[in-house]
């Protein structure tokens, strides 16, 4: 259980990333603990691509912000305009989620 909370170099596949994001979204709804877990999962998935630490940290910050933006876009006060800042954040986040989900970063590289 401890491994889900750590920001380490665990390699995640796209399907593991998807399952963790779904479960952590449920945890956000009930406990609020899911934001930390989402950040750790995004950090680990970005590390699976061999991205530098700066990009991993950006991923770990951006994915929970997208979750907050999705929650705020559903609130009643922000639905007056056809498109607002939270919708733009949600769209950018959806594209970033798709990159993290479908990019093939777990290839075994053989050094010659």
C-alpha positions in Angstrom: 0.0 0.0 0.0 2.9 2.3 0.7 4.0 2.3 -2.9 0.9 4.2 -4.1 1.9 7.2 -2.0 5.6 7.5 -3.0 7.1 9.5 -5.8 9.5 6.9 -6.9 10.7 5.4 -10.2 8.1 2.6 -10.4 7.2 1.9 -14.0 3.5 2.0 -14.9 1.8 0.8 -18.0 -1.0 2.7 -19.6 -3.6 0.2 -18.3 -2.2 0.5 -14.7 -2.3 4.3 -15.1 -6.0 4.2 -16.2 -7.0 1.9 -13.3 -5.2 4.0 -10.8 -6.7 7.2 -12.1 -10.3 5.8 -11.9 -9.8 4.5 -8.4 -8.2 7.7 -7.2 -11.0 9.8 -8.7 -13.4 7.8 -6.6 -11.2 8.4 -3.6 -11.3 12.2 -4.3 -15.1 12.0 -4.1 -15.2 10.3 -0.8 -12.0 11.2 1.1 -10.1 13.9 -0.7 -7.0 11.6 -0.5 -7.0 11.0 -4.2 -5.2 14.3 -5.1 -2.0 13.1 -3.6 -2.4 9.7 -5.2 -3.1 11.3 -8.6 0.0 13.3 -8.4 2.1 10.3 -7.5 0.6 8.2 -10.3 1.2 11.0 -12.9 4.8 11.3 -11.6 5.4 7.6 -12.0 3.8 7.3 -15.4 5.9 10.3 -16.7 8.9 8.5 -15.4 8.0 5.4 -17.4 8.7 7.5 -20.5 12.2 8.5 -19.3 11.2 12.1 -18.9 13.4 14.4 -16.8 12.5 15.1 -13.2 11.2 18.6 -14.1 8.6 17.1 -16.5 7.6 14.5 -13.9 7.0 17.3 -11.4 5.0 19.3 -13.9 2.9 16.2 -14.5 2.4 15.6 -10.8 1.2 19.2 -10.4 -0.9 19.4 -13.6 -3.0 16.3 -13.2 -4.6 17.2 -9.8 -5.2 20.7 -11.1 -7.1 19.2 -13.9 -9.2 17.3 -11.4 -9.9 20.5 -9.5 -10.7 22.3 -12.7 -13.2 19.6 -13.6 -14.9 19.9 -10.2 -15.1 23.7 -10.5 -16.4 23.7 -14.1 -19.4 21.7 -12.9 -20.3 24.3 -10.2 -23.4 26.4 -10.9 -21.6 29.8 -11.1 -19.3 29.0 -14.0 -21.9 27.7 -16.4 -23.1 31.1 -17.6 -20.6 31.5 -20.5 -20.3 29.0 -23.3 -16.6 28.3 -22.6 -14.6 29.4 -19.6 -11.1 28.9 -18.2 -12.0 25.7 -16.5 -13.2 24.2 -19.7 -9.9 25.1 -21.4 -8.0 23.5 -18.5 -10.1 20.4 -18.7 -9.5 20.1 -22.5 -5.7 20.5 -22.0 -5.8 18.0 -19.2 -7.8 15.5 -21.3 -5.1 15.7 -24.0 -2.4 15.3 -21.4 -4.2 12.3 -19.9 -4.4 10.7 -23.4 -0.6 11.2 -23.8 0.0 9.5 -20.5 -2.5 6.8 -21.2 -1.5 5.8 -24.8 2.1 6.7 -25.2 4.2 3.5 -25.2 7.0 4.2 -22.6 7.7 0.8 -21.2 9.8 -0.6 -24.1 12.9 -2.5 -23.0 15.9 -0.8 -24.5 18.9 -3.0 -25.3 22.2 -1.2 -25.2 24.7 -2.2 -27.9 
